[in-house]
Structures are given as C-alpha cells and as structure tokens.
Amino acid sequence: MQARLDVRNITRAFGGRQVVSDVSLTVHPGQVTCLLGPSGCGKSTTLRIIAGVERPDAGEIRIDGRVIAGSGAWVPPEGRGTGLMFQDFALFPHLSVFDNVAFGLAGTRTEKRLRVRELLEKVGLVRYEASFPHELSGGEQQRVALARALAPRPRIMLMDEPFSGLDNRLRDGIRDETLSILKDESTAVLMVTHEPEEAMRMADEIALMRRGRIVQHGAPYNVYNAPIDREAAAFFSDINVIRGEVQGLLTETPFGKFMAPGQPDGAEVEIVIRPQHIRIDFDRGGQGPSPTPEHGVWARGVVERARFIGKESLVEFRMEFARAHLSATVPGVFLPKPGTPLWIAIRRDRCFVFPFVPQKDWRRRED
C-alpha cells in the first residue's frame, strides 16, 4: 500500500542550530502515528514543515506519491489536503458551531449543510449547531474543532497537542471519540504529544524524538518493551538502575549474573528495571526465597517509604549493597512500615542492559 504521507530526510535549522535533523517517517490511510518527545525536541517544527508553514532546508515530503516539498517543488498549505488541529482549538468566536464547521467548505449550500450535519452527528453536537463557542465546554469546543478540520475530507490530519487544554476527567473520553471518528474517515493522522500515555493510547506507531532526530520508531508495545537506550526507557516510566562491570560477557549483581552482549571486559553497564517488575517477599529471619529462572537471586532491602497512589502502592527501598535505592509498585494497598526488612527480586525478562553513561553526561543530554 502506498503511504499517504512520506517524509524523507527533512532537516531544518534556525540561527545555525539544527532543530530537525534527517527525519523520515511514513503514515498510511487510517493509521495514527505519534511524534513523541520532550518539549523542544523538534516535534512541532516537523509538523509545521509537513503542513507547509515552514520550509525544510533539505529533504522531501510526498502526499499520495506527489512531491509537495523538496526536489524543487513547493505546494502551499492550502494545496496539500491536510487538516490541522491545535491545542487552542482556534474557533471563530463570532460564528456559530454550524458556521465554524462549514467555514472553508466548497460546494453547494445543500452539500455543505449535509456534510456539517453528518459531522455534528458524529461528534454528538447537532443540538448545539446554533450555539457559539463561548457557550460550550472545553470538550465540546474540541469536538467542534475536530469536525471543522474533518469537514473538507483532508487526506492527512496533523494534530499538535490537541488534548492538552482539556482536564484529565474529560481527556480520555474525548481522545477515544476522536480516534474512532478519524478511523471511520480513513484519515492518515500524525499527532504531536509529549505524553507517553497519550501516545500509547492513540497510536498505531510511535516515533520517539530527541534533539531533532527520531531515535526509535515502531508499534507502542515494541517501543515500550524494547527501548533503544536508558533515556528511552526512562521517558515512558520511572526506572531503577543497577550498575555492574562486565567480565566474560556477564555482569555480576546482587540479583545474579546478567548477559551483556557486545560489551568488552571491564566495561560498566546499567541494568534498567521498571518498578512494576520488581517482586517483594517478606523477611522471615532466615535466607531469602530460592532463586528461580524468572526472578534469579533475591537481595535484601529495607523499606524507606511506602505510599498508596490509587490502584497501587509505591514502596521505596534502601538496598544492602552499594547504598543503592530501588522502588517497586505493588497492586492494591501494601504499606510496610519504614525500617521493615524485605526480600526483593527482579523480572529478568523485563530488564534492559545498556552501556553505562555517566550521570552528569546523561542529564546534560536532556538539555
């Protein structure tokens, strides 16, 4: 199947600083791709280049196989067949809901009315067609903005943090409704977000950006469960990090030995584990539980703090080895008192082993 949107090696610099560097991606009809990354990583600039608001310094953009930017071609925004949605909704305050959705539609009056009514029915706002934006809630305004963007049947929908203006109570429902409507319209969607949970919920594919580049691209399950490095793992969730030294392709830790393929003897590595993949058992005054293939060796820790955070509890430990600290999440209510000794094991199949990056350098790379 031919890609609806095909971006090839686009680059953009401002004042000598490269903001977008060699970005390539494809989006097919009916597919949702999220550009995910921290603020300032180049997501929105990439979206503006695709929309035609910015010109790339290099690279090429195709829509349905037609070059619309690069290789000597330039198609202005209005000729690209793209819809735009932003976080501020950008509704016309002096126009009714009906006229906002109809704005920019071509065709006869009857054709316009039928298309507007069709979309207002999809977003559940037919009864508000005569209302003005200030009379609507934030969620209703967002749905009007979606209907207006979809009205001319764009081949591609470009969305820049469209749900960030909504409160948490409304956000999940509005996102799900929006996704359903976009899928029904077979629109190719490229959405910018800095929220991993939103990308996981919405996307068929995630393109993780960092400092102007796409560093990892794939299905949400793969990007989450096979992060390319420590930064990628930490962007999606809290992490625990255990350092070790490689000898004979193995790293010795208090939790047993871990494979460190490709690392030379003497190299330092970091073993990264998420809090939900730590298992806890009580200290019964003797040795810890027996090692298992799944969890390996158990190590002893002492509770520093435990908090209930909704559906789960967060327990923080001080480990007996190397003054390390680890945190674990436990379903339900589990609130051991500070100072309680416990045994801890980690899911070996959920660990990631990466080359060690000095902490000060790793933090500097976030800037």
PAMI-162736 format. One line per field, with one value per residue: x, y, z of N, C-alpha, C in turn. Coordinates in steps of 0.02 Angstrom, whole numbers. Layout:
N
npx: X; ... $
npy: Y; ... $
npz: Z; ... $
capx: X; ... $
capy: Y; ... $
capz: Z; ... $
cpx: X; ... $
cpy: Y; ... $
cpz: Z; ... $
***
This chain:
367
npx: 42; 27; 104; 13; 67; 234; 383; 545; 701; 703; 764; 794; 851; 877; 947; 1075; 1066; 1023; 863; 775; 827; 867; 745; 635; 484; 333; 157; 8; -156; -289; -206; -131; 0; 112; 213; 324; 399; 509; 479; 537; 608; 591; 471; 351; 400; 431; 300; 248; 325; 280; 148; 168; 191; 319; 471; 573; 751; 818; 781; 628; 452; 311; 142; 25; 112; 146; 260; 270; 351; 521; 653; 642; 507; 362; 220; 91; 15; -127; -147; -117; -205; -221; -278; -286; -260; -252; -196; -265; -387; -440; -563; -686; -745; -857; -938; -1066; -1079; -1117; -1078; -942; -897; -934; -852; -746; -783; -813; -932; -1111; -1245; -1331; -1250; -1151; -1226; -1269; -1146; -1097; -1198; -1183; -1057; -1075; -1167; -1086; -996; -1082; -1150; -1260; -1370; -1316; -1290; -1325; -1265; -1135; -954; -912; -1013; -998; -924; -750; -721; -824; -795; -675; -722; -796; -691; -627; -727; -733; -603; -609; -708; -680; -637; -496; -345; -244; -224; -156; -102; -72; -32; -173; -259; -215; -269; -379; -461; -409; -515; -600; -519; -481; -600; -632; -519; -534; -655; -619; -518; -594; -678; -585; -531; -645; -656; -549; -432; -263; -160; -53; 10; 67; 138; 188; 165; 186; 86; -26; 18; 35; -96; -163; -91; -48; 80; 232; 343; 485; 559; 711; 812; 796; 798; 728; 737; 691; 570; 415; 286; 182; 194; 318; 409; 397; 432; 555; 661; 776; 881; 938; 881; 766; 693; 671; 592; 465; 425; 450; 611; 724; 898; 1038; 1207; 1346; 1494; 1571; 1623; 1684; 1571; 1469; 1380; 1400; 1286; 1198; 1079; 1108; 1188; 1198; 1175; 1283; 1295; 1413; 1487; 1646; 1768; 1779; 1704; 1579; 1408; 1232; 1094; 929; 772; 596; 484; 367; 405; 472; 483; 421; 455; 426; 540; 587; 673; 772; 862; 836; 700; 707; 811; 742; 716; 645; 654; 782; 915; 875; 882; 920; 827; 781; 636; 608; 508; 331; 192; 20; -49; -167; -223; -121; 24; 171; 329; 478; 648; 798; 941; 1049; 1166; 1297; 1242; 1126; 967; 802; 641; 475; 319; 163; 15; -141; -162; -19; 76; 206; 295; 420; 588; 561; 624; 640; 635; 692; 666; 699; 616; 689; 669; 620; 716; 833; 989; 1112; 1251; 1351; 1317; 1389; 1314; 1307; 1331; 1224; 1117; 1147; 1126; 990; 960 $
npy: -60; 109; 243; 369; 486; 529; 559; 613; 619; 753; 915; 1052; 1210; 1342; 1497; 1442; 1331; 1164; 1107; 1012; 857; 758; 684; 552; 473; 374; 376; 288; 275; 287; 261; 301; 395; 442; 577; 582; 654; 753; 927; 1046; 961; 958; 914; 990; 1079; 991; 951; 1073; 1093; 989; 1030; 1142; 1266; 1295; 1293; 1158; 1141; 1042; 882; 789; 788; 689; 670; 550; 501; 612; 743; 869; 955; 997; 939; 1040; 1067; 1150; 1157; 1258; 1276; 1270; 1192; 1062; 969; 940; 928; 1028; 1027; 1107; 1143; 1252; 1256; 1361; 1415; 1516; 1652; 1730; 1658; 1534; 1363; 1282; 1366; 1378; 1246; 1236; 1328; 1369; 1260; 1190; 1186; 1164; 1248; 1153; 1037; 1076; 1091; 958; 893; 959; 928; 789; 775; 842; 757; 644; 690; 715; 839; 900; 965; 1082; 1164; 1295; 1366; 1468; 1470; 1514; 1471; 1339; 1192; 1150; 1023; 1008; 1112; 1064; 955; 1020; 1084; 971; 923; 1031; 1025; 903; 923; 963; 841; 798; 722; 697; 716; 832; 849; 946; 926; 914; 886; 940; 1050; 1007; 952; 818; 733; 735; 702; 569; 511; 601; 586; 452; 456; 544; 470; 361; 424; 476; 357; 304; 392; 357; 431; 481; 505; 614; 647; 757; 742; 758; 668; 509; 414; 457; 441; 301; 262; 313; 287; 194; 180; 239; 373; 409; 555; 648; 782; 834; 723; 567; 437; 312; 201; 127; 2; 37; -62; -121; -13; 22; -96; -133; -31; 85; 140; 196; 323; 317; 216; 277; 384; 335; 283; 275; 218; 94; 83; -18; -34; -117; -217; -284; -449; -571; -566; -562; -488; -463; -454; -411; -476; -585; -650; -561; -558; -469; -435; -398; -307; -258; -338; -268; -156; -40; -64; -28; -94; -91; -79; -79; -11; -89; -217; -275; -393; -432; -505; -566; -546; -678; -701; -788; -859; -788; -813; -954; -950; -922; -963; -859; -748; -750; -719; -673; -518; -422; -291; -134; -53; 114; 207; 203; 223; 246; 257; 259; 145; 64; 31; 121; 74; 113; 68; 44; -30; -164; -175; -79; 44; 66; 120; 69; 63; -1; -49; -103; -194; -135; -108; -93; -64; -67; -32; 98; 44; -90; -250; -328; -452; -444; -465; -466; -457; -548; -559; -437; -343; -220; -202; -84; 11; 98; 266; 410; 496; 639; 669; 606; 678; 803; 778; 786; 918 $
npz: 0; -44; 43; 126; 180; 158; 222; 196; 256; 309; 355; 464; 513; 632; 653; 644; 724; 723; 716; 671; 613; 485; 476; 447; 400; 379; 346; 336; 254; 372; 478; 635; 686; 812; 851; 972; 1114; 1222; 1269; 1151; 1068; 931; 878; 849; 754; 651; 619; 573; 459; 379; 365; 289; 339; 378; 286; 233; 252; 188; 111; 77; 47; 22; -30; -54; -151; -225; -242; -128; -62; -76; -188; -282; -284; -218; -129; -71; 96; 84; -26; 3; 55; 191; 360; 508; 682; 837; 1006; 1057; 995; 911; 864; 779; 864; 835; 753; 733; 794; 686; 577; 601; 576; 443; 383; 253; 177; 17; -120; -149; -59; -4; -6; 83; 200; 222; 244; 358; 452; 454; 515; 638; 696; 711; 809; 910; 927; 868; 922; 965; 859; 830; 929; 1007; 1017; 1149; 1228; 1248; 1326; 1363; 1311; 1218; 1131; 1080; 1007; 910; 843; 791; 703; 613; 559; 494; 400; 260; 211; 231; 175; 261; 435; 541; 703; 841; 998; 1036; 1143; 1260; 1321; 1390; 1540; 1650; 1679; 1570; 1463; 1420; 1370; 1264; 1183; 1143; 1073; 969; 905; 858; 764; 672; 623; 562; 456; 381; 385; 373; 510; 595; 746; 871; 1030; 1203; 1297; 1353; 1389; 1319; 1187; 1185; 1202; 1090; 970; 820; 779; 854; 846; 919; 971; 992; 1026; 894; 811; 755; 860; 887; 819; 800; 838; 981; 1085; 1056; 1061; 1194; 1263; 1212; 1228; 1154; 1225; 1389; 1410; 1328; 1392; 1516; 1478; 1460; 1583; 1764; 1819; 1885; 1915; 1905; 1926; 1848; 1814; 1669; 1638; 1540; 1455; 1546; 1682; 1850; 1983; 2136; 2113; 2039; 1889; 1733; 1558; 1448; 1304; 1175; 1248; 1308; 1419; 1581; 1551; 1604; 1640; 1637; 1717; 1687; 1762; 1775; 1901; 1917; 1888; 1989; 2118; 2281; 2439; 2606; 2743; 2837; 2939; 2902; 2765; 2602; 2482; 2370; 2223; 2058; 1883; 1825; 1912; 1966; 2084; 2251; 2341; 2488; 2562; 2642; 2695; 2653; 2627; 2602; 2497; 2458; 2300; 2227; 2119; 2154; 2259; 2303; 2344; 2423; 2433; 2530; 2482; 2534; 2468; 2402; 2439; 2366; 2299; 2271; 2190; 2199; 2127; 2186; 2161; 2226; 2404; 2495; 2624; 2702; 2855; 2876; 2888; 2888; 2849; 2692; 2560; 2393; 2219; 2041; 1883; 1766; 1629; 1599; 1608; 1551; 1474; 1462; 1395; 1515; 1553; 1612; 1748; 1750; 1616; 1556; 1604; 1549; 1415; 1408; 1395 $
capx: 0; 65; 97; -22; 118; 301; 432; 611; 764; 695; 809; 778; 893; 861; 1004; 1133; 1053; 981; 805; 751; 886; 863; 685; 598; 429; 277; 92; -39; -226; -317; -154; -113; 70; 126; 280; 327; 463; 505; 473; 598; 645; 580; 408; 305; 431; 420; 230; 239; 356; 234; 90; 186; 202; 391; 505; 632; 815; 835; 734; 572; 387; 263; 75; 0; 162; 160; 308; 241; 406; 585; 667; 619; 434; 334; 147; 72; -26; -196; -150; -90; -256; -210; -316; -244; -291; -204; -220; -309; -449; -440; -630; -704; -794; -916; -976; -1099; -1048; -1129; -1037; -872; -884; -943; -804; -696; -809; -834; -992; -1175; -1270; -1358; -1194; -1118; -1269; -1267; -1081; -1093; -1243; -1152; -1002; -1101; -1196; -1030; -966; -1134; -1163; -1311; -1415; -1280; -1266; -1337; -1230; -1071; -901; -908; -1068; -981; -870; -688; -727; -869; -757; -627; -758; -811; -629; -617; -775; -712; -543; -627; -760; -660; -611; -424; -312; -199; -239; -98; -129; -18; -54; -242; -299; -181; -310; -435; -443; -398; -579; -630; -470; -481; -660; -626; -468; -562; -705; -582; -485; -645; -701; -531; -527; -703; -644; -488; -384; -195; -153; 11; -5; 122; 123; 245; 140; 191; 23; -69; 43; 20; -169; -188; -51; -29; 153; 262; 409; 513; 607; 758; 860; 786; 802; 689; 786; 660; 507; 384; 223; 189; 219; 389; 447; 397; 464; 623; 688; 842; 931; 911; 837; 702; 658; 651; 541; 399; 406; 505; 655; 778; 960; 1089; 1269; 1389; 1553; 1568; 1678; 1664; 1504; 1421; 1385; 1382; 1248; 1168; 1022; 1133; 1225; 1159; 1212; 1299; 1325; 1446; 1525; 1712; 1783; 1795; 1656; 1524; 1342; 1174; 1037; 871; 712; 541; 460; 314; 435; 508; 442; 437; 437; 441; 598; 564; 726; 821; 883; 782; 670; 753; 814; 702; 737; 610; 674; 852; 933; 842; 926; 886; 820; 745; 587; 618; 444; 279; 135; -34; -56; -225; -232; -62; 65; 241; 372; 548; 693; 870; 969; 1108; 1226; 1320; 1199; 1079; 897; 757; 570; 432; 247; 127; -57; -180; -134; 37; 109; 250; 323; 491; 632; 543; 667; 605; 674; 673; 693; 680; 598; 748; 649; 598; 774; 870; 1060; 1139; 1316; 1346; 1326; 1396; 1251; 1307; 1325; 1157; 1072; 1161; 1096; 919; 950 $
capy: 0; 171; 286; 432; 536; 501; 611; 584; 653; 826; 950; 1123; 1244; 1411; 1531; 1398; 1273; 1116; 1091; 948; 829; 694; 650; 514; 432; 364; 365; 260; 292; 254; 248; 355; 396; 495; 605; 586; 676; 809; 994; 1071; 910; 966; 884; 1038; 1105; 939; 955; 1135; 1081; 946; 1071; 1194; 1329; 1304; 1259; 1119; 1158; 985; 828; 787; 766; 667; 652; 504; 494; 676; 784; 934; 996; 968; 924; 1096; 1076; 1181; 1165; 1295; 1237; 1260; 1144; 997; 922; 922; 961; 1048; 1036; 1131; 1138; 1308; 1246; 1413; 1426; 1586; 1666; 1765; 1612; 1480; 1297; 1262; 1405; 1359; 1183; 1247; 1376; 1342; 1205; 1205; 1151; 1200; 1257; 1088; 992; 1099; 1075; 886; 874; 984; 888; 723; 778; 859; 695; 601; 715; 722; 910; 927; 1011; 1144; 1194; 1367; 1395; 1499; 1435; 1530; 1437; 1267; 1171; 1138; 961; 1021; 1153; 1020; 915; 1065; 1092; 910; 922; 1081; 1001; 847; 940; 959; 774; 800; 657; 691; 760; 849; 868; 969; 926; 939; 872; 965; 1101; 976; 925; 745; 697; 731; 690; 501; 502; 641; 554; 391; 477; 572; 415; 323; 463; 479; 291; 298; 433; 331; 486; 470; 552; 625; 685; 776; 742; 745; 622; 439; 379; 476; 407; 230; 253; 335; 274; 130; 183; 295; 396; 443; 606; 676; 829; 843; 660; 509; 389; 246; 204; 62; -5; 56; -118; -132; 44; 20; -156; -140; 37; 86; 158; 214; 381; 296; 180; 325; 430; 303; 266; 275; 160; 80; 71; -54; -33; -175; -221; -342; -497; -629; -553; -566; -437; -490; -408; -446; -514; -637; -629; -539; -555; -402; -450; -344; -263; -286; -347; -206; -103; -32; -64; -13; -139; -48; -117; -36; -29; -141; -282; -297; -436; -423; -558; -547; -573; -722; -712; -835; -844; -766; -865; -988; -920; -952; -939; -797; -692; -753; -716; -622; -474; -395; -219; -107; -3; 184; 241; 170; 268; 222; 307; 245; 74; 27; 62; 132; 58; 131; 27; 53; -97; -176; -173; -18; 101; 77; 130; 43; 72; -53; -37; -164; -183; -130; -74; -127; -8; -87; 24; 112; 1; -161; -285; -369; -481; -414; -497; -429; -497; -548; -548; -367; -300; -196; -191; -32; 38; 150; 336; 449; 531; 710; 673; 585; 735; 856; 761; 802; 989 $
capz: 0; -46; 101; 116; 194; 154; 239; 184; 273; 313; 401; 472; 562; 647; 683; 646; 767; 688; 757; 643; 581; 448; 498; 397; 425; 333; 378; 287; 268; 430; 529; 680; 708; 860; 862; 1044; 1140; 1269; 1240; 1120; 1031; 859; 856; 818; 693; 600; 598; 534; 394; 340; 350; 241; 373; 375; 230; 254; 221; 146; 117; 30; 75; -29; -11; -105; -203; -257; -205; -111; -37; -92; -258; -323; -280; -159; -130; -10; 143; 63; -81; 23; 76; 260; 412; 564; 748; 886; 1074; 1075; 957; 859; 836; 768; 918; 810; 712; 768; 785; 617; 531; 612; 541; 371; 359; 206; 137; -51; -141; -143; 10; 18; 7; 144; 257; 234; 272; 426; 494; 462; 563; 704; 722; 733; 871; 960; 941; 824; 959; 979; 796; 830; 986; 993; 1054; 1220; 1263; 1251; 1370; 1328; 1273; 1161; 1083; 1047; 957; 854; 805; 754; 648; 564; 525; 451; 352; 189; 198; 220; 170; 318; 491; 581; 768; 885; 1068; 1033; 1202; 1319; 1354; 1424; 1606; 1649; 1683; 1503; 1410; 1394; 1329; 1203; 1141; 1114; 1023; 913; 870; 822; 706; 623; 592; 517; 398; 348; 381; 399; 565; 627; 806; 914; 1101; 1247; 1348; 1332; 1398; 1263; 1127; 1190; 1195; 1025; 909; 791; 781; 890; 825; 978; 950; 1042; 996; 822; 773; 775; 885; 887; 782; 797; 874; 1052; 1125; 1043; 1085; 1267; 1290; 1186; 1220; 1122; 1275; 1454; 1403; 1301; 1444; 1568; 1453; 1466; 1652; 1812; 1812; 1932; 1879; 1943; 1887; 1855; 1770; 1625; 1635; 1501; 1430; 1601; 1734; 1916; 2025; 2193; 2089; 1995; 1830; 1676; 1495; 1422; 1239; 1139; 1292; 1325; 1489; 1616; 1535; 1650; 1609; 1679; 1712; 1698; 1777; 1795; 1969; 1917; 1875; 2050; 2161; 2351; 2485; 2675; 2777; 2891; 2985; 2875; 2697; 2558; 2441; 2324; 2156; 2005; 1817; 1809; 1954; 1986; 2154; 2292; 2380; 2547; 2565; 2699; 2672; 2673; 2625; 2563; 2486; 2416; 2246; 2187; 2106; 2175; 2310; 2285; 2402; 2410; 2474; 2532; 2475; 2575; 2426; 2369; 2456; 2311; 2314; 2220; 2205; 2171; 2131; 2205; 2153; 2288; 2462; 2527; 2656; 2757; 2892; 2866; 2927; 2880; 2801; 2642; 2506; 2329; 2158; 1982; 1825; 1722; 1559; 1591; 1619; 1493; 1490; 1418; 1415; 1566; 1535; 1675; 1764; 1730; 1544; 1538; 1617; 1502; 1351; 1409; 1383 $
cpx: 44; 52; 58; 26; 186; 351; 501; 666; 757; 739; 788; 821; 869; 922; 1065; 1123; 1004; 925; 774; 808; 871; 804; 650; 543; 376; 214; 44; -111; -254; -268; -143; -41; 80; 199; 284; 396; 455; 498; 540; 636; 635; 515; 364; 334; 423; 349; 219; 270; 310; 172; 104; 195; 276; 418; 564; 694; 838; 783; 674; 510; 341; 195; 44; 47; 182; 207; 276; 292; 471; 592; 640; 545; 416; 259; 128; 25; -96; -203; -129; -143; -247; -256; -271; -286; -238; -236; -268; -375; -458; -509; -643; -759; -859; -959; -1008; -1061; -1057; -1083; -963; -855; -888; -890; -753; -721; -828; -899; -1054; -1196; -1296; -1302; -1158; -1160; -1268; -1202; -1075; -1137; -1214; -1099; -1027; -1136; -1141; -1000; -1018; -1152; -1216; -1354; -1381; -1261; -1277; -1300; -1164; -1018; -899; -963; -1055; -927; -807; -691; -771; -834; -706; -661; -779; -749; -613; -663; -755; -650; -559; -675; -738; -630; -535; -395; -268; -223; -176; -122; -71; -45; -128; -282; -270; -221; -369; -414; -443; -463; -610; -584; -476; -541; -656; -575; -497; -613; -670; -550; -535; -668; -648; -523; -585; -692; -584; -435; -316; -181; -81; -1; 58; 99; 188; 225; 143; 125; -25; -47; 27; -55; -193; -155; -51; 47; 176; 330; 437; 568; 649; 808; 857; 786; 750; 738; 757; 590; 478; 317; 233; 217; 294; 432; 452; 439; 534; 653; 759; 897; 897; 864; 768; 661; 630; 598; 471; 378; 465; 547; 700; 840; 1010; 1152; 1310; 1447; 1552; 1632; 1653; 1592; 1450; 1434; 1360; 1345; 1222; 1107; 1044; 1169; 1178; 1204; 1223; 1332; 1355; 1487; 1591; 1721; 1804; 1746; 1602; 1458; 1290; 1119; 976; 810; 657; 513; 408; 341; 480; 460; 467; 415; 459; 505; 574; 621; 779; 846; 822; 753; 721; 753; 769; 728; 706; 639; 747; 861; 894; 894; 886; 885; 779; 699; 607; 552; 395; 219; 83; -49; -114; -237; -174; -25; 137; 283; 444; 593; 763; 900; 1033; 1173; 1237; 1276; 1148; 1008; 855; 686; 531; 360; 213; 53; -92; -144; -81; 81; 151; 282; 397; 533; 617; 591; 625; 655; 647; 706; 667; 665; 654; 729; 623; 655; 805; 941; 1088; 1209; 1307; 1360; 1333; 1336; 1251; 1301; 1255; 1108; 1084; 1129; 1022; 907; 932 $
cpy: 62; 214; 349; 490; 502; 558; 580; 634; 729; 855; 1023; 1152; 1316; 1442; 1487; 1337; 1227; 1092; 1025; 920; 761; 653; 616; 475; 425; 354; 342; 281; 252; 241; 311; 346; 454; 513; 620; 608; 734; 875; 1015; 1021; 914; 937; 933; 1069; 1055; 943; 1017; 1128; 1041; 986; 1124; 1262; 1346; 1267; 1219; 1145; 1103; 931; 836; 761; 748; 653; 612; 501; 558; 717; 852; 981; 960; 952; 977; 1109; 1112; 1192; 1201; 1255; 1221; 1210; 1074; 947; 897; 961; 975; 1055; 1055; 1131; 1195; 1308; 1296; 1419; 1500; 1605; 1697; 1720; 1557; 1415; 1275; 1299; 1393; 1296; 1193; 1293; 1343; 1284; 1230; 1167; 1193; 1205; 1191; 1040; 1012; 1079; 1001; 864; 898; 944; 819; 724; 797; 800; 649; 624; 730; 794; 940; 978; 1078; 1182; 1269; 1403; 1426; 1467; 1450; 1497; 1362; 1254; 1160; 1075; 969; 1063; 1110; 978; 957; 1075; 1031; 907; 971; 1056; 944; 865; 937; 892; 775; 729; 643; 740; 769; 879; 885; 976; 946; 929; 902; 1018; 1073; 951; 848; 706; 687; 699; 621; 489; 538; 610; 493; 407; 503; 517; 375; 359; 466; 412; 281; 335; 409; 385; 462; 524; 554; 671; 696; 773; 733; 696; 550; 401; 394; 442; 333; 217; 265; 302; 202; 124; 245; 309; 438; 490; 630; 720; 830; 781; 610; 455; 318; 252; 134; 62; 12; -1; -126; -75; 43; -38; -171; -72; 34; 102; 178; 273; 363; 259; 229; 373; 401; 289; 279; 213; 154; 63; 38; -57; -96; -172; -287; -383; -559; -625; -558; -510; -466; -436; -446; -488; -570; -607; -613; -538; -482; -411; -388; -298; -295; -295; -280; -149; -100; -30; -46; -63; -99; -93; -69; -58; -85; -211; -305; -336; -431; -485; -538; -582; -613; -741; -760; -812; -822; -825; -895; -953; -957; -926; -871; -738; -694; -751; -660; -582; -441; -319; -199; -51; 66; 222; 201; 217; 234; 275; 290; 171; 32; 65; 67; 122; 72; 95; 57; -17; -104; -173; -103; 43; 116; 87; 104; 60; 18; -30; -104; -151; -180; -93; -118; -73; -32; -26; 35; 70; -73; -194; -330; -398; -457; -454; -458; -476; -494; -535; -478; -318; -279; -181; -142; -13; 95; 218; 375; 493; 603; 717; 656; 642; 790; 841; 774; 875; 1004 $
cpz: 0; 16; 83; 127; 195; 164; 235; 202; 278; 368; 404; 527; 571; 681; 691; 690; 732; 735; 736; 601; 551; 471; 439; 431; 371; 374; 323; 303; 327; 486; 571; 702; 755; 858; 936; 1066; 1187; 1233; 1211; 1079; 955; 833; 818; 755; 636; 573; 555; 465; 350; 320; 297; 272; 376; 314; 256; 219; 173; 157; 71; 67; 17; 4; -68; -165; -238; -213; -192; -79; -50; -165; -304; -319; -216; -168; -66; 33; 117; 6; -62; 45; 147; 306; 471; 627; 798; 955; 1093; 1036; 900; 825; 828; 819; 893; 766; 755; 757; 713; 569; 540; 573; 465; 341; 313; 165; 67; -66; -133; -70; 38; 36; 72; 205; 273; 267; 344; 473; 506; 516; 633; 736; 749; 799; 924; 977; 896; 860; 975; 915; 793; 887; 963; 1038; 1129; 1261; 1273; 1303; 1329; 1285; 1212; 1109; 1045; 993; 897; 810; 764; 693; 593; 524; 477; 394; 279; 168; 184; 216; 230; 372; 532; 647; 815; 956; 1074; 1097; 1266; 1356; 1392; 1493; 1602; 1648; 1614; 1451; 1379; 1348; 1263; 1156; 1106; 1060; 960; 871; 829; 759; 652; 587; 543; 452; 357; 338; 407; 450; 589; 686; 847; 987; 1140; 1302; 1324; 1337; 1340; 1199; 1127; 1178; 1124; 965; 886; 789; 819; 860; 883; 956; 1009; 1005; 920; 781; 799; 796; 888; 857; 780; 833; 947; 1095; 1117; 1070; 1162; 1294; 1262; 1175; 1194; 1172; 1340; 1450; 1378; 1353; 1496; 1544; 1463; 1537; 1698; 1802; 1873; 1891; 1927; 1899; 1900; 1806; 1732; 1631; 1597; 1477; 1483; 1650; 1799; 1955; 2086; 2173; 2041; 1935; 1772; 1614; 1474; 1354; 1207; 1182; 1312; 1400; 1521; 1602; 1588; 1612; 1661; 1665; 1733; 1709; 1800; 1863; 1969; 1906; 1932; 2094; 2233; 2391; 2555; 2700; 2838; 2938; 2961; 2808; 2656; 2520; 2393; 2256; 2107; 1938; 1800; 1847; 1977; 2061; 2189; 2332; 2435; 2545; 2626; 2674; 2698; 2675; 2583; 2558; 2443; 2364; 2200; 2178; 2132; 2230; 2285; 2348; 2382; 2459; 2475; 2532; 2517; 2535; 2399; 2382; 2402; 2338; 2255; 2240; 2168; 2176; 2142; 2196; 2221; 2342; 2494; 2557; 2715; 2790; 2874; 2914; 2921; 2830; 2756; 2593; 2439; 2272; 2098; 1924; 1774; 1649; 1547; 1605; 1553; 1515; 1438; 1441; 1465; 1536; 1600; 1686; 1741; 1655; 1522; 1549; 1567; 1434; 1350; 1390; 1311 $
***
